[in-house]
Amino acid sequence: MNIQEYISQEYIPLGRSKRFDCPICNGTNTLSVTNFGDCIKYYCFHSDCTKGGVIKAGLSEHSFKQTEIPEIKNNADLGIEHHEQYWRHDLNIQELKYLQDNHCLESYRAERADIRYDFKKNRVVFVVKENGVVVDAAGRAMGDELPKWYRYGKSRLPFVCGDFDTAVLVEDCASAVSVSGFATGVAMMGTSLSEECTEKLSSYRKVIVAVDEDATDKAVNISHVLQWHMLHVQVRIIPRDLKRLNETEAKRILRLDD
Protein backbone atom coordinates (compact mmCIF):
# COMPACT_ATOMS: atom_id res chain seq x y z
CA MET A 1 0.00 0.00 0.00
CA ASN A 2 1.43 3.41 -0.97
CA ILE A 3 1.16 6.43 1.30
CA GLN A 4 -1.71 8.02 -0.66
CA GLU A 5 -3.84 4.89 -0.26
CA TYR A 6 -2.84 4.71 3.39
CA ILE A 7 -3.88 8.30 4.13
CA SER A 8 -7.08 8.21 2.06
CA GLN A 9 -8.49 5.49 4.33
CA GLU A 10 -8.44 7.83 7.33
CA TYR A 11 -10.97 10.52 8.20
CA ILE A 12 -9.30 13.86 8.90
CA PRO A 13 -11.67 16.78 9.71
CA LEU A 14 -11.29 19.95 7.68
CA GLY A 15 -8.52 22.18 9.03
CA ARG A 16 -7.27 19.58 11.48
CA SER A 17 -4.13 17.47 11.77
CA LYS A 18 -3.79 13.88 12.89
CA ARG A 19 -0.77 11.75 13.70
CA PHE A 20 -0.30 8.21 12.37
CA ASP A 21 2.38 5.56 12.18
CA CYS A 22 4.46 6.14 9.06
CA PRO A 23 4.09 3.38 6.43
CA ILE A 24 7.40 4.39 4.83
CA CYS A 25 9.80 4.18 7.78
CA ASN A 26 7.46 2.37 10.22
CA GLY A 27 7.94 5.19 12.72
CA THR A 28 5.42 5.21 15.55
CA ASN A 29 3.11 8.24 15.50
CA THR A 30 5.56 10.22 13.37
CA LEU A 31 3.39 10.97 10.33
CA SER A 32 1.50 14.28 10.56
CA VAL A 33 -1.40 14.67 8.12
CA THR A 34 -3.42 17.89 7.67
CA ASN A 35 -6.65 18.38 5.71
CA PHE A 36 -6.56 21.83 4.03
CA GLY A 37 -9.85 21.35 2.23
CA ASP A 38 -8.55 21.38 -1.34
CA CYS A 39 -5.62 19.10 -0.55
CA ILE A 40 -4.05 16.99 2.17
CA LYS A 41 -0.46 17.55 3.25
CA TYR A 42 1.66 15.01 5.09
CA TYR A 43 5.09 14.96 6.70
CA CYS A 44 7.04 12.38 8.69
CA PHE A 45 9.09 13.78 11.56
CA HIS A 46 11.25 10.70 12.00
CA SER A 47 14.92 11.67 11.57
CA ASP A 48 15.53 8.76 9.20
CA CYS A 49 12.52 9.57 7.01
CA THR A 50 11.34 13.22 6.75
CA LYS A 51 9.13 12.31 3.79
CA GLY A 52 6.43 14.80 2.92
CA GLY A 53 4.09 15.76 0.14
CA VAL A 54 0.72 17.00 -1.06
CA ILE A 55 -2.21 14.85 -2.14
CA LYS A 56 -4.82 16.47 -4.39
CA ALA A 57 -6.25 13.50 -6.27
CA GLY A 58 -7.47 10.06 -5.35
CA LEU A 59 -8.76 11.00 -1.91
CA SER A 60 -11.65 9.05 -0.50
CA GLU A 61 -15.01 10.80 -0.32
CA HIS A 62 -14.96 11.15 3.46
CA SER A 63 -11.73 13.15 3.31
CA PHE A 64 -13.89 16.08 2.17
CA LYS A 65 -16.87 15.31 4.34
CA GLN A 66 -17.25 18.90 5.52
CA THR A 67 -17.90 21.94 3.33
CA GLU A 68 -14.84 22.86 1.29
CA ILE A 69 -13.24 26.28 1.72
CA PRO A 70 -14.41 28.78 -0.93
CA GLU A 71 -11.81 30.23 -3.26
CA ILE A 72 -10.76 33.74 -2.21
CA LYS A 73 -10.78 36.08 -5.19
CA ASN A 74 -9.93 39.42 -3.61
CA ASN A 75 -8.18 39.26 -0.25
CA ALA A 76 -7.97 43.04 0.01
CA ASP A 77 -11.76 43.36 0.25
CA LEU A 78 -12.19 40.74 2.97
CA GLY A 79 -12.54 41.66 6.64
CA ILE A 80 -10.31 40.18 9.32
CA GLU A 81 -13.23 38.08 10.56
CA HIS A 82 -13.27 36.24 7.22
CA HIS A 83 -9.64 35.19 7.62
CA GLU A 84 -10.06 34.40 11.30
CA GLN A 85 -12.44 31.52 10.58
CA TYR A 86 -9.49 29.58 9.13
CA TRP A 87 -7.22 30.11 12.15
CA ARG A 88 -7.01 27.45 14.79
CA HIS A 89 -5.53 27.78 18.27
CA ASP A 90 -3.91 24.35 18.52
CA LEU A 91 -0.56 24.11 16.75
CA ASN A 92 0.97 20.92 15.43
CA ILE A 93 4.63 19.90 15.47
CA GLN A 94 5.61 21.90 12.40
CA GLU A 95 4.34 25.19 13.81
CA LEU A 96 5.71 24.49 17.30
CA LYS A 97 9.12 23.72 15.80
CA TYR A 98 9.06 27.06 13.98
CA LEU A 99 8.32 28.82 17.27
CA GLN A 100 11.06 26.90 19.05
CA ASP A 101 13.66 27.61 16.33
CA ASN A 102 12.87 31.32 16.56
CA HIS A 103 12.78 31.60 20.38
CA CYS A 104 9.02 32.22 20.43
CA LEU A 105 7.83 29.04 22.11
CA GLU A 106 8.19 30.23 25.71
CA SER A 107 6.16 33.39 25.07
CA TYR A 108 3.52 31.38 23.23
CA ARG A 109 3.17 28.98 26.16
CA ALA A 110 3.11 31.87 28.64
CA GLU A 111 0.32 33.44 26.53
CA ARG A 112 2.25 36.65 26.03
CA ALA A 113 1.43 36.31 22.33
CA ASP A 114 -1.72 35.12 20.56
CA ILE A 115 -0.30 32.82 17.89
CA ARG A 116 -2.49 30.61 15.74
CA TYR A 117 -2.32 28.50 12.59
CA ASP A 118 -4.02 29.40 9.29
CA PHE A 119 -4.83 26.01 7.76
CA LYS A 120 -6.01 27.62 4.51
CA LYS A 121 -2.80 29.52 3.81
CA ASN A 122 -0.43 27.24 5.77
CA ARG A 123 0.89 30.08 7.92
CA VAL A 124 1.71 30.72 11.56
CA VAL A 125 -0.45 33.72 12.47
CA PHE A 126 0.65 36.47 14.87
CA VAL A 127 -2.56 38.18 15.99
CA VAL A 128 -2.84 41.95 16.53
CA LYS A 129 -5.42 43.05 19.09
CA GLU A 130 -6.74 46.39 20.26
CA ASN A 131 -8.62 46.43 23.58
CA GLY A 132 -8.81 42.65 23.40
CA VAL A 133 -10.39 42.63 19.92
CA VAL A 134 -8.67 41.05 16.91
CA VAL A 135 -8.02 43.84 14.39
CA ASP A 136 -5.17 42.52 12.26
CA ALA A 137 -2.54 39.80 11.93
CA ALA A 138 0.57 38.76 10.08
CA GLY A 139 1.11 35.23 8.80
CA ARG A 140 4.48 33.54 8.26
CA ALA A 141 4.49 30.91 5.51
CA MET A 142 5.36 27.40 6.68
CA GLY A 143 6.26 26.24 3.18
CA ASP A 144 7.50 27.86 -0.02
CA GLU A 145 4.46 30.09 -0.36
CA LEU A 146 5.08 33.72 -1.31
CA PRO A 147 5.12 36.26 0.11
CA LYS A 148 6.97 34.92 3.13
CA TRP A 149 4.94 37.28 5.37
CA TYR A 150 1.29 38.05 4.64
CA ARG A 151 -0.64 40.86 6.33
CA TYR A 152 -4.32 40.07 6.79
CA GLY A 153 -5.77 43.50 7.57
CA LYS A 154 -5.34 47.21 6.97
CA SER A 155 -5.15 48.52 10.54
CA ARG A 156 -1.57 49.92 10.27
CA LEU A 157 -1.18 49.00 13.94
CA PRO A 158 2.03 47.28 15.03
CA PHE A 159 2.21 43.83 16.60
CA VAL A 160 3.09 44.24 20.29
CA CYS A 161 4.27 41.49 22.63
CA GLY A 162 5.47 41.95 26.20
CA ASP A 163 4.86 44.23 29.17
CA PHE A 164 8.04 46.22 29.83
CA ASP A 165 8.78 49.95 29.73
CA THR A 166 11.55 49.40 27.18
CA ALA A 167 10.39 48.61 23.64
CA VAL A 168 12.49 46.89 20.97
CA LEU A 169 11.33 47.92 17.50
CA VAL A 170 11.80 45.22 14.86
CA GLU A 171 10.36 44.43 11.42
CA ASP A 172 8.77 41.00 11.90
CA CYS A 173 6.49 39.52 14.55
CA ALA A 174 8.67 36.51 15.41
CA SER A 175 11.52 38.83 16.39
CA ALA A 176 9.12 40.83 18.56
CA VAL A 177 7.98 37.68 20.36
CA SER A 178 11.56 36.46 20.81
CA VAL A 179 12.47 39.44 23.04
CA SER A 180 9.17 39.64 24.95
CA GLY A 181 10.55 37.84 28.01
CA PHE A 182 12.75 40.83 28.91
CA ALA A 183 11.46 43.74 26.77
CA THR A 184 8.35 44.70 24.85
CA GLY A 185 8.74 43.58 21.26
CA VAL A 186 7.09 45.85 18.70
CA ALA A 187 6.94 44.75 15.06
CA MET A 188 6.29 47.35 12.38
CA MET A 189 4.78 44.61 10.18
CA GLY A 190 6.10 46.41 7.14
CA THR A 191 9.02 48.33 5.73
CA SER A 192 8.01 51.76 7.01
CA LEU A 193 7.07 53.31 10.34
CA SER A 194 3.37 54.15 10.49
CA GLU A 195 1.86 56.98 12.53
CA GLU A 196 -0.01 54.37 14.55
CA CYS A 197 3.25 52.60 15.39
CA THR A 198 4.91 55.89 16.35
CA GLU A 199 2.03 56.72 18.67
CA LYS A 200 2.24 53.31 20.30
CA LEU A 201 6.00 53.64 20.86
CA SER A 202 5.67 57.09 22.43
CA SER A 203 4.24 55.51 25.59
CA TYR A 204 7.49 53.64 26.40
CA ARG A 205 10.33 54.95 28.54
CA LYS A 206 12.93 53.88 26.00
CA VAL A 207 12.86 52.52 22.45
CA ILE A 208 15.62 50.48 20.85
CA VAL A 209 15.49 50.30 17.06
CA ALA A 210 16.97 46.90 16.17
CA VAL A 211 17.73 46.19 12.51
CA ASP A 212 20.00 44.07 10.34
CA GLU A 213 23.33 45.43 9.12
CA ASP A 214 21.96 46.16 5.63
CA ALA A 215 19.28 48.51 7.01
CA THR A 216 21.42 50.97 8.95
CA ASP A 217 20.22 54.06 7.07
CA LYS A 218 16.63 53.02 7.60
CA ALA A 219 17.21 52.58 11.34
CA VAL A 220 18.78 56.05 11.64
CA ASN A 221 15.84 57.62 9.79
CA ILE A 222 13.35 55.85 12.07
CA SER A 223 15.22 56.98 15.17
CA HIS A 224 15.11 60.60 13.96
CA VAL A 225 11.34 60.39 13.56
CA LEU A 226 10.90 58.84 16.99
CA GLN A 227 13.08 61.45 18.68
CA TRP A 228 10.40 64.02 17.94
CA HIS A 229 8.08 62.07 20.22
CA MET A 230 10.34 60.69 22.97
CA LEU A 231 13.71 61.33 24.61
CA HIS A 232 15.32 57.92 24.82
CA VAL A 233 15.79 56.32 21.41
CA GLN A 234 18.74 54.10 20.56
CA VAL A 235 19.79 52.17 17.46
CA ARG A 236 21.28 48.69 17.57
CA ILE A 237 22.69 47.00 14.48
CA ILE A 238 22.11 43.25 14.82
CA PRO A 239 24.80 41.10 13.14
CA ARG A 240 22.50 38.03 13.27
CA ASP A 241 18.77 37.66 12.97
CA LEU A 242 17.44 38.73 16.38
CA LYS A 243 14.96 35.87 16.64
CA ARG A 244 17.81 33.40 16.21
CA LEU A 245 19.55 34.64 19.35
CA ASN A 246 18.92 33.22 22.80
CA GLU A 247 18.04 35.57 25.64
CA THR A 248 21.62 36.05 26.83
CA GLU A 249 22.88 36.85 23.32
CA ALA A 250 19.97 39.18 22.57
CA LYS A 251 20.39 41.15 25.81
CA ARG A 252 24.10 41.56 25.16
CA ILE A 253 23.65 42.80 21.57
CA LEU A 254 20.75 45.11 22.48
CA ARG A 255 22.79 46.50 25.42
CA LEU A 256 19.66 46.97 27.51
CA ASP A 257 21.64 48.26 30.49
CA ASP A 258 22.94 51.30 28.58
WOBELJO-V246647 format. One record per residue. RES is the residue in one small letter. SS is DSSP state (@ for helix, = for strand, . for the rest). OMEGA is omega in degrees with one decimal (none if undefined). BURIAL is + if it has 9 or more other ideal C-beta (glycine too) atoms within 8 Angstrom, else -. Layout:
BEGIN
res=[RES;RES]
ss=[SS;SS]
omega=[OMEGA;OMEGA]
burial=[BURIAL;BURIAL]
END
This chain:
BEGIN
res=[m;n;i;q;e;y;i;s;q;e;y;i;p;l;g;r;s;k;r;f;d;c;p;i;c;n;g;t;n;t;l;s;v;t;n;f;g;d;c;i;k;y;y;c;f;h;s;d;c;t;k;g;g;v;i;k;a;g;l;s;e;h;s;f;k;q;t;e;i;p;e;i;k;n;n;a;d;l;g;i;e;h;h;e;q;y;w;r;h;d;l;n;i;q;e;l;k;y;l;q;d;n;h;c;l;e;s;y;r;a;e;r;a;d;i;r;y;d;f;k;k;n;r;v;v;f;v;v;k;e;n;g;v;v;v;d;a;a;g;r;a;m;g;d;e;l;p;k;w;y;r;y;g;k;s;r;l;p;f;v;c;g;d;f;d;t;a;v;l;v;e;d;c;a;s;a;v;s;v;s;g;f;a;t;g;v;a;m;m;g;t;s;l;s;e;e;c;t;e;k;l;s;s;y;r;k;v;i;v;a;v;d;e;d;a;t;d;k;a;v;n;i;s;h;v;l;q;w;h;m;l;h;v;q;v;r;i;i;p;r;d;l;k;r;l;n;e;t;e;a;k;r;i;l;r;l;d;d]
ss=[.;.;@;@;@;@;@;@;.;.;.;.;.;.;.;.;=;=;=;=;.;.;.;.;.;.;.;.;.;.;=;=;=;=;=;.;.;.;.;=;=;=;=;=;.;.;.;.;.;.;.;=;=;=;=;.;.;.;.;.;@;@;@;@;.;.;.;.;.;.;.;.;.;.;@;@;@;.;.;@;@;@;@;@;.;.;=;=;.;.;.;.;@;@;@;@;@;@;@;@;@;.;.;.;@;@;@;@;@;.;.;.;.;.;=;=;=;=;.;.;.;.;=;=;=;=;=;=;=;=;.;.;=;=;=;=;=;=;=;=;=;.;.;.;.;.;.;.;=;=;=;.;.;.;.;.;.;.;=;=;=;.;.;.;.;=;=;=;=;=;.;.;@;@;@;@;@;@;.;.;.;.;.;=;=;=;=;.;.;.;.;.;.;.;@;@;@;@;@;@;@;.;.;.;.;=;=;=;=;=;=;=;@;@;@;@;@;@;@;@;@;@;@;@;@;@;.;.;.;.;.;.;=;=;=;=;=;=;.;.;.;@;@;@;.;.;@;@;@;@;@;@;@;@;.;.;.;.]
omega=[177.8;-171.9;178.5;177.3;-179.4;-177.3;-174.9;178.3;-175.4;175.0;178.6;-178.5;179.1;177.1;-177.6;176.2;174.0;179.3;-179.8;168.8;-177.3;179.5;-178.8;-177.5;-178.1;176.5;-178.7;176.7;-177.6;-177.0;177.8;-178.1;-177.4;177.2;179.9;-179.6;178.8;176.4;174.3;179.1;180.0;179.3;176.8;-176.8;177.8;-174.9;-179.7;-175.2;-178.4;176.2;178.4;179.8;-178.9;177.8;178.9;-177.3;174.2;179.1;178.1;-174.7;-175.7;175.8;179.4;-174.6;179.5;-179.3;-179.5;-178.2;180.0;178.8;179.1;-176.4;-177.5;-176.3;-174.5;-176.9;-176.4;178.0;-177.7;-179.6;176.3;-180.0;-173.1;-179.0;179.2;179.4;175.3;-176.0;-176.9;-178.4;176.5;-172.6;-178.7;-179.3;178.6;177.7;176.8;179.4;179.7;-178.8;-176.7;175.5;177.6;-170.6;-178.7;179.6;176.8;-179.3;178.3;178.6;172.2;-179.5;173.3;-177.3;-176.9;179.8;176.8;-175.8;175.3;-175.6;-179.3;-177.8;167.4;-172.2;175.4;-169.1;176.2;-179.7;173.1;-175.4;176.6;-177.9;178.4;-178.4;-176.6;177.7;172.9;-177.6;177.9;-178.0;177.8;178.0;-178.5;-177.9;175.7;0.0;-179.9;176.4;-179.3;178.0;-172.7;-174.6;-176.7;-171.3;-175.0;176.4;176.2;170.1;-175.9;180.0;-180.0;-176.7;-180.0;-178.9;171.8;-179.9;174.7;-177.2;-178.4;-179.0;-172.4;-173.5;-179.2;177.2;178.2;179.3;-174.7;-178.8;-169.5;176.2;-178.7;176.4;174.7;178.3;179.0;-179.6;179.5;-177.8;-179.7;-176.8;-178.2;-178.2;-179.4;176.4;179.5;178.3;178.0;179.1;179.1;-177.6;-176.7;-179.2;-177.5;-179.7;-178.9;177.1;175.0;177.7;-175.1;-177.2;175.9;-176.4;-177.2;-179.4;-177.1;-179.2;179.0;-179.6;179.2;179.6;178.8;-179.3;178.9;177.7;-176.9;-178.2;173.6;-173.9;-177.4;-175.4;-168.8;177.7;179.8;178.4;175.9;175.8;-173.9;-177.8;176.6;178.8;-173.5;-177.5;176.6;-178.4;173.4;-173.9;-179.1;179.8;-178.2;179.1;-178.5;-177.2;179.5;178.7;-175.5;-178.8;-177.7;none]
burial=[-;-;+;-;+;+;+;+;-;+;-;+;-;+;+;+;+;-;-;+;+;+;-;-;+;-;+;-;-;+;+;+;+;+;+;+;+;-;-;+;+;+;+;+;+;+;-;-;+;+;+;-;-;-;+;-;-;-;+;-;-;-;+;+;-;-;-;-;+;-;-;-;-;-;-;-;-;-;-;+;-;-;+;+;-;+;+;+;-;-;+;+;-;+;+;+;-;+;+;+;-;+;+;+;+;-;+;+;-;-;-;+;+;-;+;+;+;+;+;+;+;+;+;+;+;+;+;+;+;-;-;-;-;+;+;+;+;+;+;+;+;+;-;-;+;-;-;-;+;+;+;+;+;-;+;-;+;+;+;+;+;+;-;-;-;+;+;+;+;+;+;+;+;+;+;+;+;+;+;+;-;+;+;+;+;+;+;+;+;-;-;-;-;+;-;+;+;+;-;+;+;+;-;+;-;+;+;+;+;+;+;-;-;-;-;+;-;+;+;+;-;+;+;-;+;+;+;-;+;+;-;-;+;+;+;+;+;+;-;-;-;+;+;-;+;-;+;-;-;+;+;-;+;+;-;+;-;-]
END
